[in-house]
């Protein structure tokens, strides 16, 4: 992986009605990174991904992908990208083979040998009409289509939610193999954090229309949670400079997220009237703190 950014967003704003889905959002993704995009339902993850791809216009700000402005991507730039939406929506009257033949016309790098091999390994009948396939089979076909273009950037929006556990594992394993073979940048939106943890080098959490936090996955693993209980007046004026996140959890209660190395410093900083209980939850529970 290099430090060369392949995706950038600066001051993105997108509003639906009166509600901003994106609000002055900034984002930088380096070439070769695998970023897990996390956020609560309705946080704006799909809006962000579609904005980066130039599929929807933004109200303000700018974004680039593969070195070009997202709203004005050239045909050459688009041929370097692949996108798997949450709902495939791919020509239900065609067979899988016919759909792949149609798509291959737009991608000089389309790899038919790889497409057929992957379809066979995932038990996909390419001669079946797409509309007769189950939702999980259609999603597998959508992922085969995306990977077979040999993209430089792969954008995945909840692509494995409808898949059974064995297929989910197979998809993650295939993406790991692709990352080991060549430089590919992956942005993967999903609620299945265990799957993302296996694949991704970074997590980015979207909250309140912005990237609330983005860091390497090992950084999230070393976080702990401390529950503070005490007089509200004391907690209001309690300074915790080492905290990554402080969340008010009712009157006289705080949830503090910080690195395990900062727990001793926190214990020394809080007065005896405040009770502190250290909780070391898993990475899913930790990341969910930004989605409360």
Backbone as JSON, one array per atom type, in Angstrom:
{
  "sequence": "XXXXXXXXXXXXXXXXXXXXXXXXXXXXXXXXXXXXXXXXXXXXXXXXXXXXXXXXXXXXXXXXXXXXXXXXXXXXXXXXXXXXXXXXXXXXXXXXXXXXXXXXXXXXXXXXXXXXXXXXXXXXXXXXXXXXXXXXXXXXXXXXXXXXXXXXXXXXXXXXXXXXXXXXXXXXXXXXXXXXXXXXXXXXXXXXXXXXXXXXXXXXXXXXXXXXXXXXXXXXXXXXXXXXXXXXXXXXXXXXXXXXXXXXXXXXXXXXXXXXXXXXXXXXXXXXXXXXXXXXXXXXXXXXXXXX",
  "N": [[0.85, -1.2, 0.0], [0.49, 2.28, -0.72], [1.02, 5.75, 0.2], [-0.49, 7.32, -1.37], [-3.38, 9.09, -1.97], [-6.4, 7.69, -3.13], [-9.04, 8.13, -2.99], [-10.83, 10.98, -2.13], [-12.59, 13.28, -0.08], [-14.0, 16.4, 0.57], [-15.54, 18.55, 2.68], [-18.15, 17.59, 2.13], [-21.61, 17.85, 1.58], [-24.91, 16.8, 1.81], [-28.32, 16.94, 1.55], [-31.48, 15.65, 2.39], [-34.63, 16.64, 2.12], [-35.17, 18.27, 5.11], [-33.16, 17.13, 6.5], [-29.76, 16.66, 6.95], [-27.84, 14.31, 5.31], [-25.16, 14.02, 4.82], [-22.71, 16.06, 6.26], [-20.6, 18.47, 5.92], [-18.53, 16.64, 5.44], [-15.37, 15.05, 5.59], [-12.88, 13.02, 4.07], [-10.25, 10.74, 3.51], [-8.77, 8.24, 1.62], [-6.23, 5.96, 1.21], [-4.42, 4.58, -1.55], [-4.75, 1.12, -2.02], [-5.72, 0.55, 0.5], [-8.0, -1.12, 2.75], [-11.03, -0.37, 3.76], [-13.35, -0.44, 6.31], [-16.57, 0.65, 6.41], [-18.58, 1.96, 8.8], [-21.66, 2.49, 10.62], [-24.75, 3.65, 12.03], [-28.08, 2.54, 11.07], [-29.38, 4.52, 8.48], [-27.44, 6.42, 8.73], [-26.14, 7.52, 6.57], [-24.39, 6.11, 4.97], [-24.75, 4.77, 2.46], [-25.42, 7.0, 0.92], [-23.0, 8.41, 1.04], [-21.25, 6.62, -0.31], [-22.41, 6.5, -2.88], [-22.12, 9.17, -3.59], [-19.33, 9.41, -3.73], [-18.89, 7.85, -5.95], [-20.04, 9.34, -7.9], [-22.7, 8.94, -8.48], [-24.86, 10.22, -7.37], [-25.65, 13.69, -7.02], [-23.94, 16.08, -4.93], [-24.76, 18.6, -2.47], [-22.9, 20.43, -1.65], [-19.32, 20.88, -1.43], [-16.58, 18.7, -2.45], [-15.45, 15.79, -4.2], [-13.15, 13.22, -5.08], [-12.12, 10.44, -7.08], [-9.94, 7.9, -8.07], [-8.31, 9.94, -9.03], [-9.93, 11.75, -10.41], [-12.63, 14.19, -10.56], [-15.53, 13.21, -8.85], [-18.22, 13.75, -9.89], [-17.73, 13.98, -12.6], [-16.58, 11.76, -13.92], [-14.48, 10.15, -16.22], [-14.87, 7.81, -18.96], [-12.73, 6.08, -18.93], [-11.89, 6.27, -16.26], [-14.15, 5.23, -14.95], [-14.01, 2.6, -15.77], [-12.16, 1.57, -14.11], [-13.32, 1.12, -11.72], [-15.51, -0.67, -9.48], [-18.74, -1.5, -8.29], [-20.84, -2.75, -5.8], [-24.06, -2.79, -4.99], [-26.45, -2.75, -2.24], [-28.85, -3.96, -2.98], [-28.95, -5.98, -5.71], [-30.26, -5.69, -8.39], [-30.01, -6.41, -11.23], [-30.73, -6.76, -14.37], [-33.08, -8.79, -14.58], [-34.22, -10.43, -16.54], [-32.24, -11.52, -18.05], [-29.79, -14.15, -18.5], [-27.2, -15.17, -16.21], [-24.8, -15.46, -17.58], [-25.28, -13.93, -19.93], [-25.62, -11.41, -18.79], [-23.06, -10.93, -17.72], [-21.62, -10.93, -20.11], [-22.63, -8.62, -21.3], [-21.75, -6.65, -19.44], [-18.99, -6.98, -19.64], [-18.3, -5.69, -21.98], [-17.82, -3.07, -21.33], [-15.54, -3.03, -19.87], [-12.26, -3.25, -20.35], [-10.52, -4.83, -18.94], [-11.88, -7.08, -18.16], [-12.12, -10.34, -16.87], [-12.67, -13.3, -18.08], [-11.97, -15.97, -17.57], [-11.45, -15.97, -14.85], [-14.01, -15.15, -13.94], [-15.66, -17.34, -14.63], [-14.43, -19.36, -13.17], [-14.75, -18.44, -10.53], [-17.55, -18.35, -10.35], [-18.1, -21.07, -10.56], [-16.85, -22.07, -8.26], [-18.45, -20.85, -6.35], [-20.8, -22.07, -6.8], [-22.64, -21.14, -8.77], [-25.03, -21.05, -11.27], [-24.52, -19.99, -14.3], [-26.09, -20.07, -16.57], [-28.65, -19.83, -15.78], [-31.68, -17.91, -15.55], [-31.55, -14.67, -14.25], [-33.63, -13.57, -12.7], [-34.81, -15.8, -11.61], [-33.17, -16.66, -9.65], [-32.24, -17.02, -6.18], [-32.25, -14.38, -3.63], [-29.73, -14.43, -2.33], [-28.14, -15.83, -4.2], [-28.28, -14.07, -6.34], [-26.89, -11.94, -5.25], [-24.36, -13.06, -4.94], [-23.74, -13.39, -7.63], [-23.61, -10.71, -8.38], [-21.32, -9.92, -7.0], [-19.41, -11.55, -8.23], [-19.51, -10.43, -10.8], [-18.51, -7.84, -10.19], [-15.88, -8.34, -9.21], [-14.72, -9.6, -11.39], [-14.14, -7.66, -13.22], [-11.71, -6.83, -12.54], [-11.08, -4.56, -10.78], [-9.53, -1.42, -9.79], [-10.52, 0.0, -7.68], [-12.87, -1.04, -5.37], [-16.12, -0.84, -4.4], [-18.28, -1.65, -1.88], [-21.49, -2.07, -0.79], [-23.09, -3.09, 1.83], [-22.97, -5.89, 0.93], [-23.13, -8.54, 1.72], [-25.12, -9.15, 3.46], [-27.35, -10.71, 2.9], [-26.35, -13.22, 2.55], [-25.53, -16.64, 3.31], [-23.7, -17.96, 6.18], [-21.45, -19.58, 5.34], [-21.04, -18.75, 2.68], [-20.55, -16.05, 3.09], [-18.09, -16.19, 4.41], [-16.59, -17.29, 2.34], [-16.65, -15.18, 0.48], [-15.25, -13.13, 1.86], [-12.78, -14.44, 2.13], [-12.06, -14.59, -0.58], [-11.76, -11.89, -1.22], [-9.62, -11.28, 0.45], [-7.66, -12.86, -0.78], [-7.5, -11.53, -3.24], [-6.48, -9.06, -2.39], [-3.95, -9.89, -1.58], [-2.79, -10.56, -3.96], [-2.67, -8.34, -5.65], [-2.64, -4.72, -5.95], [-5.38, -3.34, -4.61], [-8.02, -1.2, -3.81], [-10.4, -1.14, -1.29], [-13.6, -0.3, -0.22], [-15.84, -1.0, 2.19], [-18.98, -1.31, 3.24], [-20.75, -2.39, 6.01], [-22.69, -4.08, 8.55], [-21.69, -6.28, 9.71], [-19.36, -6.77, 11.67], [-17.41, -8.59, 12.45], [-16.74, -9.87, 10.04], [-15.7, -7.68, 8.61], [-13.52, -7.1, 10.22], [-11.75, -9.16, 9.67], [-10.96, -8.57, 7.1], [-10.35, -5.82, 6.73], [-8.11, -2.99, 6.86], [-8.51, -0.58, 8.03], [-11.03, 1.11, 10.0], [-13.81, 3.23, 9.45], [-16.04, 5.38, 10.95], [-19.22, 6.55, 10.48], [-21.13, 9.2, 11.6], [-23.63, 11.49, 12.55], [-23.5, 12.75, 10.08], [-20.83, 12.99, 9.47], [-17.41, 11.76, 9.3], [-16.82, 10.32, 12.15], [-14.75, 9.03, 13.48], [-11.72, 7.58, 12.37], [-9.48, 5.03, 11.94], [-6.68, 2.69, 12.24], [-7.48, -0.8, 12.36], [-6.27, -2.3, 14.55], [-6.04, -0.24, 16.44], [-8.68, 0.23, 17.26], [-9.1, -2.21, 18.51], [-7.66, -2.01, 20.87], [-9.08, -0.42, 22.53], [-10.95, 0.4, 25.47], [-13.82, 0.43, 27.67], [-15.2, 2.59, 30.05], [-17.43, 2.88, 32.66], [-18.83, 5.53, 34.31], [-20.17, 6.65, 37.37], [-21.8, 9.02, 39.33], [-22.14, 12.17, 41.11], [-23.89, 14.53, 39.17], [-23.02, 17.18, 38.88], [-20.33, 16.98, 39.46], [-19.43, 15.27, 37.44], [-19.95, 16.82, 35.18], [-17.92, 18.7, 35.19], [-15.65, 17.27, 35.02], [-12.56, 16.62, 33.71], [-11.29, 14.69, 31.12], [-8.77, 14.15, 29.47], [-7.57, 12.07, 28.02], [-9.55, 10.63, 26.84], [-11.18, 9.03, 24.12], [-13.8, 9.09, 23.4], [-16.64, 10.46, 24.97], [-19.65, 9.76, 26.38], [-22.78, 10.85, 27.42], [-24.81, 9.09, 29.54], [-27.39, 9.22, 30.71], [-28.54, 10.98, 33.69], [-25.95, 11.79, 35.83], [-24.32, 9.81, 34.87], [-21.76, 8.51, 32.8], [-20.26, 7.25, 29.82], [-17.11, 6.3, 28.99], [-14.78, 6.03, 26.45], [-11.62, 4.81, 25.85], [-8.08, 4.27, 25.31], [-6.54, 1.28, 26.55], [-4.21, 1.83, 27.88], [-4.7, 4.28, 28.97], [-6.32, 3.95, 31.16], [-5.29, 3.81, 33.76], [-4.43, 6.44, 34.13], [-6.91, 7.72, 34.02], [-8.13, 6.65, 36.31], [-6.63, 7.87, 38.27], [-7.39, 10.48, 37.92], [-10.1, 10.84, 38.51], [-12.36, 11.84, 41.12], [-12.91, 10.5, 44.49], [-15.67, 10.34, 44.89], [-16.81, 9.48, 42.59], [-17.75, 6.59, 40.93], [-16.07, 4.1, 39.15], [-16.27, 1.73, 36.63], [-14.6, -0.62, 34.84], [-14.92, -1.85, 31.63], [-14.25, -4.24, 29.21], [-15.17, -4.61, 26.31], [-16.01, -6.39, 23.23], [-14.84, -5.66, 19.86], [-17.02, -4.98, 18.31], [-18.92, -3.97, 20.12], [-17.51, -1.78, 21.08], [-17.15, -0.15, 18.74], [-19.79, 0.44, 18.28], [-20.39, 2.42, 20.06], [-20.07, 4.93, 18.93], [-22.32, 5.09, 17.48], [-24.53, 5.53, 18.94]],
  "CA": [[0.0, 0.0, 0.0], [1.19, 3.54, -0.75], [0.33, 6.85, 0.87], [-1.15, 8.1, -2.41], [-4.83, 8.97, -1.81], [-7.16, 7.34, -4.33], [-10.38, 8.67, -2.74], [-10.84, 12.13, -1.23], [-13.83, 14.05, 0.05], [-13.77, 17.6, 1.36], [-16.71, 19.38, 2.94], [-19.35, 17.07, 1.45], [-22.91, 18.07, 2.21], [-26.04, 16.31, 1.05], [-29.52, 17.04, 2.37], [-32.75, 15.12, 1.9], [-35.6, 17.4, 2.91], [-34.48, 19.13, 6.08], [-32.17, 16.35, 7.23], [-28.49, 16.46, 6.24], [-27.27, 12.97, 5.37], [-23.73, 14.31, 4.94], [-22.63, 17.42, 6.78], [-19.2, 18.9, 5.93], [-17.75, 15.41, 5.63], [-14.03, 14.93, 5.02], [-12.43, 11.62, 4.05], [-9.11, 10.42, 2.64], [-8.47, 6.81, 1.6], [-5.01, 5.73, 0.45], [-4.4, 3.48, -2.51], [-4.42, -0.17, -1.44], [-6.34, 0.35, 1.81], [-9.3, -1.78, 2.84], [-11.69, 0.43, 4.79], [-14.69, -0.84, 6.72], [-17.41, 1.82, 6.69], [-19.56, 1.6, 9.81], [-22.6, 3.54, 10.99], [-26.11, 3.19, 12.31], [-29.02, 2.62, 9.95], [-29.75, 5.89, 8.18], [-26.34, 7.36, 9.02], [-25.68, 8.15, 5.34], [-23.32, 5.33, 4.34], [-25.04, 4.6, 1.02], [-25.31, 8.34, 0.31], [-21.58, 8.71, 0.88], [-20.66, 5.78, -1.35], [-22.93, 6.95, -4.18], [-21.52, 10.48, -3.87], [-17.95, 9.17, -4.15], [-18.92, 7.26, -7.29], [-20.68, 10.26, -8.83], [-24.03, 8.45, -8.84], [-25.8, 11.25, -6.95], [-24.96, 14.97, -6.83], [-23.92, 16.61, -3.57], [-25.17, 20.0, -2.4], [-21.7, 21.26, -1.45], [-18.1, 20.11, -1.26], [-16.03, 18.05, -3.63], [-14.84, 14.49, -3.96], [-12.44, 12.66, -6.22], [-11.81, 9.01, -7.03], [-8.91, 7.6, -9.08], [-7.72, 11.17, -9.54], [-10.87, 12.59, -11.16], [-13.81, 14.61, -9.8], [-16.57, 12.17, -8.91], [-19.36, 14.02, -10.78], [-17.33, 14.07, -14.01], [-15.66, 10.66, -14.19], [-14.35, 9.74, -17.61], [-15.12, 6.38, -19.19], [-11.54, 5.36, -18.5], [-11.91, 6.19, -14.79], [-15.22, 4.31, -14.53], [-13.59, 1.22, -16.04], [-11.26, 1.15, -13.02], [-14.14, 1.03, -10.51], [-16.63, -1.61, -9.43], [-19.66, -1.17, -7.21], [-21.86, -3.75, -5.49], [-25.06, -2.18, -4.11], [-27.11, -3.67, -1.31], [-29.81, -4.71, -3.79], [-28.26, -6.11, -7.0], [-31.0, -5.04, -9.48], [-29.22, -6.6, -12.44], [-31.32, -7.36, -15.56], [-33.64, -10.09, -14.17], [-34.65, -11.23, -17.69], [-31.06, -12.11, -18.68], [-29.05, -15.16, -17.76], [-25.97, -14.64, -15.64], [-23.8, -15.41, -18.65], [-25.59, -12.79, -20.8], [-25.35, -10.18, -18.05], [-21.61, -10.75, -17.67], [-21.17, -10.57, -21.46], [-22.97, -7.2, -21.48], [-20.86, -5.84, -18.6], [-17.6, -7.09, -20.09], [-18.06, -4.76, -23.09], [-17.43, -1.77, -20.79], [-14.33, -3.18, -19.06], [-11.2, -3.93, -21.1], [-9.8, -5.76, -18.06], [-12.77, -8.15, -17.7], [-11.4, -11.61, -16.87], [-13.67, -14.37, -18.22], [-11.5, -17.19, -16.9], [-11.69, -15.77, -13.41], [-15.46, -15.1, -13.71], [-16.21, -18.7, -14.69], [-13.88, -20.12, -12.05], [-15.38, -17.98, -9.29], [-18.95, -18.79, -10.38], [-18.11, -22.51, -10.29], [-16.52, -22.27, -6.84], [-19.58, -20.39, -5.55], [-21.98, -22.85, -7.21], [-23.57, -20.27, -9.5], [-25.36, -21.52, -12.62], [-24.56, -18.78, -15.13], [-27.09, -20.18, -17.63], [-29.98, -19.6, -15.2], [-32.19, -16.54, -15.65], [-31.24, -14.0, -12.99], [-34.84, -13.38, -11.92], [-35.2, -17.05, -10.94], [-32.2, -16.95, -8.59], [-32.56, -16.51, -4.84], [-31.54, -13.13, -3.34], [-28.33, -14.71, -2.04], [-27.47, -16.17, -5.45], [-28.15, -12.84, -7.12], [-25.83, -11.12, -4.68], [-23.11, -13.71, -5.31], [-23.5, -13.04, -9.04], [-23.21, -9.31, -8.4], [-19.93, -9.85, -6.54], [-18.62, -12.12, -9.33], [-19.44, -9.39, -11.82], [-17.64, -6.75, -9.75], [-14.49, -8.78, -9.11], [-14.21, -10.03, -12.69], [-13.65, -6.5, -13.97], [-10.37, -6.56, -12.0], [-11.07, -3.12, -10.51], [-8.56, -0.8, -8.88], [-11.3, 0.4, -6.51], [-14.08, -1.85, -5.22], [-17.03, -0.25, -3.42], [-19.25, -2.67, -1.49], [-22.5, -1.5, 0.1], [-23.86, -4.17, 2.47], [-23.15, -6.9, -0.11], [-23.17, -9.92, 2.21], [-26.16, -9.29, 4.48], [-28.31, -11.76, 2.52], [-25.63, -14.45, 2.29], [-25.38, -17.57, 4.42], [-22.36, -17.82, 6.79], [-20.39, -20.2, 4.54], [-20.76, -17.9, 1.53], [-19.91, -14.83, 3.6], [-16.68, -16.51, 4.65], [-15.96, -17.46, 1.02], [-16.48, -13.85, -0.12], [-14.15, -12.46, 2.56], [-11.55, -15.13, 1.75], [-11.72, -14.2, -1.95], [-11.26, -10.52, -1.17], [-8.28, -11.35, 1.05], [-6.76, -13.35, -1.82], [-7.28, -10.45, -4.21], [-5.58, -8.07, -1.77], [-2.6, -10.45, -1.52], [-2.28, -10.72, -5.32], [-2.48, -7.08, -6.37], [-3.06, -3.52, -5.22], [-6.79, -3.02, -4.81], [-8.59, -0.4, -2.73], [-11.74, -1.63, -0.98], [-14.44, 0.38, 0.78], [-16.81, -2.07, 2.46], [-19.98, -0.92, 4.23], [-21.44, -3.56, 6.54], [-22.89, -4.18, 10.0], [-21.07, -7.53, 10.16], [-18.03, -6.26, 12.01], [-16.47, -9.7, 12.45], [-16.25, -10.05, 8.66], [-14.85, -6.53, 8.28], [-12.28, -7.17, 11.0], [-10.85, -10.09, 8.99], [-10.53, -8.04, 5.81], [-10.03, -4.4, 6.61], [-6.96, -2.39, 7.54], [-9.02, 0.57, 8.77], [-12.46, 1.34, 10.16], [-14.28, 4.62, 9.46], [-17.39, 5.38, 11.51], [-20.01, 7.7, 10.05], [-22.14, 9.59, 12.59], [-24.01, 12.9, 12.45], [-23.15, 13.27, 8.77], [-19.38, 13.15, 9.31], [-16.59, 10.65, 9.76], [-16.58, 10.61, 13.56], [-13.42, 8.52, 13.8], [-11.15, 6.67, 11.38], [-8.15, 4.61, 12.39], [-6.35, 1.31, 11.95], [-8.28, -1.75, 13.14], [-5.66, -2.58, 15.86], [-6.32, 0.85, 17.38], [-9.99, -0.04, 17.85], [-9.02, -3.39, 19.37], [-7.05, -1.71, 22.16], [-9.95, 0.47, 23.29], [-11.75, -0.13, 26.57], [-14.94, 1.28, 28.04], [-15.31, 2.81, 31.49], [-18.71, 3.45, 33.08], [-18.68, 6.42, 35.46], [-21.4, 6.99, 38.08], [-21.54, 9.96, 40.42], [-22.91, 13.41, 41.09], [-23.85, 15.13, 37.84], [-22.22, 18.4, 38.92], [-18.91, 16.59, 39.41], [-19.14, 14.72, 36.11], [-19.98, 17.9, 34.18], [-16.67, 19.46, 35.21], [-14.55, 16.32, 35.06], [-11.75, 16.64, 32.48], [-10.67, 13.4, 30.81], [-8.1, 14.46, 28.2], [-7.15, 10.88, 27.28], [-10.72, 9.93, 26.32], [-11.49, 9.08, 22.7], [-15.23, 9.4, 23.31], [-17.37, 10.55, 26.23], [-21.08, 9.77, 26.07], [-23.67, 10.97, 28.57], [-25.7, 7.94, 29.55], [-28.34, 9.5, 31.79], [-28.09, 11.93, 34.7], [-24.98, 11.2, 36.74], [-23.66, 8.66, 34.25], [-20.97, 8.73, 31.59], [-19.5, 6.15, 29.25], [-15.85, 6.83, 28.47], [-14.01, 5.11, 25.63], [-10.23, 5.24, 25.8], [-7.12, 3.18, 25.2], [-6.29, 0.61, 27.82], [-3.09, 2.49, 28.55], [-5.17, 5.49, 29.65], [-7.21, 3.64, 32.29], [-4.61, 4.19, 35.01], [-4.48, 7.91, 34.2], [-8.28, 8.07, 34.34], [-8.37, 6.3, 37.71], [-5.99, 8.87, 39.12], [-7.99, 11.8, 37.71], [-11.47, 10.96, 39.01], [-12.46, 11.95, 42.57], [-13.45, 9.3, 45.13], [-17.14, 10.31, 44.85], [-17.22, 8.92, 41.31], [-17.47, 5.16, 40.82], [-15.63, 3.74, 37.81], [-16.26, 0.29, 36.33], [-13.93, -0.84, 33.56], [-15.5, -2.9, 30.8], [-13.44, -4.46, 28.02], [-16.05, -5.32, 25.38], [-15.42, -6.73, 21.94], [-14.7, -4.53, 18.95], [-18.35, -4.59, 17.84], [-19.52, -3.12, 21.15], [-16.75, -0.53, 21.12], [-17.47, 0.7, 17.59], [-21.19, 0.88, 18.36], [-20.51, 3.6, 20.93], [-20.19, 6.12, 18.08], [-23.59, 5.02, 16.76], [-25.62, 5.69, 19.92]],
  "C": [[0.88, 1.24, 0.0], [0.39, 4.59, 0.0], [-0.41, 7.74, -0.12], [-2.66, 7.98, -2.26], [-5.51, 8.66, -3.14], [-8.59, 7.82, -4.22], [-10.23, 9.85, -1.78], [-12.23, 12.76, -1.22], [-13.54, 15.23, 0.96], [-15.07, 18.39, 1.47], [-17.98, 18.91, 2.27], [-20.61, 17.36, 2.27], [-24.0, 17.59, 1.26], [-27.25, 16.26, 1.96], [-30.7, 16.42, 1.65], [-33.85, 15.76, 2.74], [-34.86, 18.35, 3.83], [-33.33, 18.41, 6.79], [-30.89, 16.2, 6.41], [-28.0, 15.02, 6.42], [-25.76, 13.05, 5.51], [-23.59, 15.78, 5.31], [-21.16, 17.82, 6.95], [-18.25, 17.71, 6.14], [-16.42, 15.46, 4.89], [-13.58, 13.47, 5.11], [-11.25, 11.51, 3.09], [-8.84, 8.92, 2.76], [-7.26, 6.6, 0.68], [-5.17, 4.53, -0.48], [-3.98, 2.18, -1.81], [-5.02, -0.43, -0.08], [-7.61, -0.47, 1.67], [-10.01, -1.16, 4.03], [-13.08, -0.12, 5.05], [-15.48, 0.38, 7.12], [-18.55, 1.39, 7.6], [-20.47, 2.78, 10.09], [-23.96, 2.95, 11.25], [-26.95, 3.23, 11.04], [-29.44, 4.07, 9.74], [-28.65, 6.9, 8.43], [-25.83, 8.06, 7.77], [-24.6, 7.38, 4.62], [-23.54, 5.17, 2.84], [-24.94, 5.93, 0.3], [-23.86, 8.7, 0.07], [-20.98, 7.91, -0.27], [-21.13, 6.2, -2.74], [-22.37, 8.31, -4.57], [-20.1, 10.31, -4.37], [-17.89, 8.64, -5.57], [-19.54, 8.19, -8.33], [-22.06, 9.84, -9.25], [-25.13, 9.4, -8.39], [-25.03, 12.55, -6.75], [-24.98, 15.37, -5.35], [-24.33, 18.08, -3.61], [-23.98, 20.94, -2.25], [-20.52, 20.34, -1.24], [-17.64, 19.47, -2.55], [-15.45, 16.7, -3.25], [-14.21, 13.98, -5.25], [-12.23, 11.16, -5.99], [-10.96, 8.69, -8.25], [-8.43, 8.87, -9.79], [-8.64, 12.08, -10.32], [-12.03, 13.02, -10.28], [-14.94, 13.61, -9.97], [-17.74, 12.5, -9.84], [-19.02, 13.98, -12.26], [-16.34, 12.96, -14.38], [-15.66, 10.31, -15.68], [-14.67, 8.25, -17.74], [-13.94, 5.55, -18.73], [-11.52, 5.2, -16.98], [-12.97, 5.2, -14.33], [-14.83, 2.86, -14.77], [-12.64, 0.69, -14.97], [-12.01, 0.94, -11.71], [-15.16, -0.09, -10.62], [-17.43, -1.32, -8.17], [-20.66, -2.3, -7.04], [-22.85, -3.11, -4.53], [-25.7, -3.23, -3.21], [-28.14, -4.54, -2.02], [-29.27, -4.79, -5.21], [-28.96, -5.42, -8.16], [-30.35, -5.18, -10.82], [-29.97, -7.41, -13.51], [-31.94, -8.74, -15.28], [-34.07, -10.98, -15.33], [-33.48, -11.91, -18.4], [-30.55, -13.29, -17.86], [-27.81, -14.51, -17.16], [-24.89, -14.49, -16.68], [-24.03, -14.19, -19.54], [-25.31, -11.48, -20.09], [-23.85, -9.91, -17.99], [-21.06, -10.36, -19.03], [-21.45, -9.08, -21.74], [-22.0, -6.31, -20.71], [-19.44, -5.84, -19.14], [-17.28, -6.13, -21.22], [-17.57, -3.4, -22.6], [-16.1, -1.82, -20.03], [-13.27, -3.94, -19.85], [-10.48, -4.99, -20.26], [-10.66, -6.94, -17.63], [-12.11, -9.5, -17.92], [-12.43, -12.76, -16.89], [-13.25, -15.65, -17.52], [-11.77, -17.11, -15.4], [-13.18, -15.79, -13.11], [-16.05, -16.51, -13.68], [-15.71, -19.55, -13.52], [-14.56, -19.74, -10.74], [-16.84, -18.42, -9.22], [-19.04, -20.28, -10.06], [-17.83, -22.78, -8.81], [-17.68, -21.86, -5.94], [-20.9, -21.02, -5.97], [-23.08, -21.98, -7.83], [-23.79, -20.83, -10.9], [-25.53, -20.31, -13.52], [-25.59, -18.86, -16.25], [-28.51, -20.01, -17.1], [-30.37, -18.14, -15.38], [-32.06, -15.87, -14.27], [-32.48, -13.87, -12.1], [-35.3, -14.63, -11.2], [-34.26, -17.41, -9.81], [-32.69, -16.41, -7.25], [-31.82, -15.19, -4.62], [-30.06, -13.35, -3.05], [-27.55, -15.05, -3.29], [-27.29, -14.94, -6.34], [-27.03, -11.97, -6.58], [-24.46, -11.73, -4.97], [-22.74, -13.37, -6.76], [-23.03, -11.59, -9.16], [-21.75, -9.15, -7.98], [-18.99, -10.45, -7.58], [-18.43, -11.09, -10.42], [-18.45, -8.29, -11.44], [-16.18, -7.16, -9.73], [-13.89, -9.12, -10.47], [-13.75, -8.87, -13.57], [-12.23, -6.13, -13.55], [-10.21, -5.07, -11.65], [-9.89, -2.68, -9.66], [-9.24, -0.39, -7.58], [-12.6, -0.4, -6.51], [-14.91, -1.26, -4.08], [-18.15, -1.25, -3.14], [-20.2, -2.09, -0.46], [-23.4, -2.62, 0.64], [-24.04, -5.36, 1.51], [-23.35, -8.31, 0.42], [-24.25, -10.14, 3.25], [-27.12, -10.43, 4.17], [-27.65, -13.11, 2.29], [-25.58, -15.35, 3.52], [-23.95, -17.49, 4.95], [-21.24, -18.41, 5.94], [-20.03, -19.34, 3.33], [-20.12, -16.59, 1.95], [-18.42, -15.07, 3.81], [-15.94, -16.65, 3.31], [-15.71, -16.12, 0.35], [-15.3, -13.12, 0.53], [-12.82, -13.11, 2.19], [-11.1, -14.73, 0.34], [-11.16, -12.78, -1.99], [-9.87, -10.47, -0.56], [-7.27, -11.86, 0.02], [-6.46, -12.27, -2.85], [-6.32, -9.4, -3.66], [-4.14, -8.58, -1.73], [-1.96, -10.53, -2.9], [-1.92, -9.39, -5.98], [-2.93, -5.92, -5.49], [-4.51, -3.23, -5.58], [-7.27, -2.25, -3.58], [-10.03, -0.83, -2.54], [-12.38, -0.72, 0.05], [-15.66, -0.5, 0.97], [-17.73, -1.6, 3.58], [-20.72, -2.17, 4.7], [-21.65, -3.4, 8.04], [-22.22, -5.42, 10.57], [-19.6, -7.27, 10.46], [-17.0, -7.38, 12.06], [-15.9, -9.97, 11.07], [-15.32, -8.91, 8.26], [-13.5, -6.62, 8.99], [-11.27, -8.1, 10.33], [-10.21, -9.44, 7.76], [-9.84, -6.69, 5.89], [-8.78, -3.99, 7.39], [-7.38, -1.21, 8.4], [-10.53, 0.47, 8.94], [-12.71, 2.84, 10.11], [-15.73, 4.59, 9.93], [-18.08, 6.68, 11.16], [-21.1, 7.97, 11.08], [-22.38, 11.09, 12.46], [-23.51, 13.53, 11.15], [-21.67, 13.45, 8.51], [-18.67, 11.85, 9.67], [-16.18, 10.98, 11.19], [-15.19, 10.16, 13.99], [-13.0, 7.56, 12.7], [-9.75, 6.32, 11.82], [-7.92, 3.16, 12.0], [-7.16, 0.39, 12.86], [-7.61, -2.1, 14.47], [-5.9, -1.48, 16.89], [-7.69, 0.64, 18.04], [-9.94, -1.22, 18.81], [-8.47, -3.05, 20.76], [-7.89, -0.75, 23.01], [-10.71, -0.28, 24.38], [-12.86, 0.87, 26.88], [-15.03, 1.36, 29.56], [-16.66, 3.47, 31.77], [-18.5, 4.25, 34.35], [-20.06, 6.73, 36.04], [-21.05, 7.93, 39.22], [-22.44, 11.18, 40.31], [-22.75, 14.09, 39.73], [-23.0, 16.38, 37.81], [-20.73, 18.09, 38.84], [-18.56, 16.09, 38.0], [-19.11, 15.79, 35.03], [-18.64, 18.61, 34.08], [-15.44, 18.55, 35.24], [-13.83, 16.3, 33.71], [-11.08, 15.28, 32.3], [-9.95, 13.55, 29.48], [-7.72, 13.23, 27.38], [-8.32, 10.15, 26.62], [-10.84, 10.11, 24.81], [-12.93, 9.49, 22.48], [-15.8, 9.46, 24.72], [-18.85, 10.69, 25.88], [-21.88, 9.87, 27.36], [-24.72, 9.87, 28.48], [-26.71, 8.08, 30.69], [-27.73, 10.45, 32.81], [-27.15, 11.24, 35.69], [-24.26, 9.99, 36.19], [-22.92, 9.09, 32.99], [-20.38, 7.4, 31.14], [-18.29, 6.77, 28.58], [-15.15, 5.73, 27.68], [-12.6, 5.65, 25.52], [-9.33, 4.03, 25.66], [-6.85, 2.56, 26.56], [-5.15, 1.25, 28.59], [-3.54, 3.72, 29.32], [-6.03, 5.23, 30.87], [-6.58, 4.06, 33.61], [-4.64, 5.71, 35.2], [-5.89, 8.37, 34.58], [-8.58, 7.8, 35.81], [-7.77, 7.32, 38.65], [-6.68, 10.22, 39.04], [-9.37, 11.94, 38.35], [-11.48, 11.03, 40.53], [-13.09, 10.7, 43.19], [-14.97, 9.21, 45.1], [-17.68, 9.68, 43.57], [-16.79, 7.45, 41.25], [-17.15, 4.84, 39.37], [-15.61, 2.22, 37.67], [-15.7, 0.11, 34.93], [-14.54, -2.05, 32.87], [-14.63, -3.03, 29.56], [-14.26, -5.27, 27.01], [-15.31, -5.66, 24.09], [-15.47, -5.51, 21.02], [-16.05, -4.06, 18.42], [-19.02, -3.65, 18.84], [-18.82, -1.77, 21.21], [-17.15, 0.38, 19.96], [-18.92, 1.2, 17.64], [-21.38, 2.1, 19.24], [-20.66, 4.88, 20.12], [-21.54, 6.16, 17.35], [-24.78, 5.2, 17.68], [-26.44, 6.94, 19.6]]
}
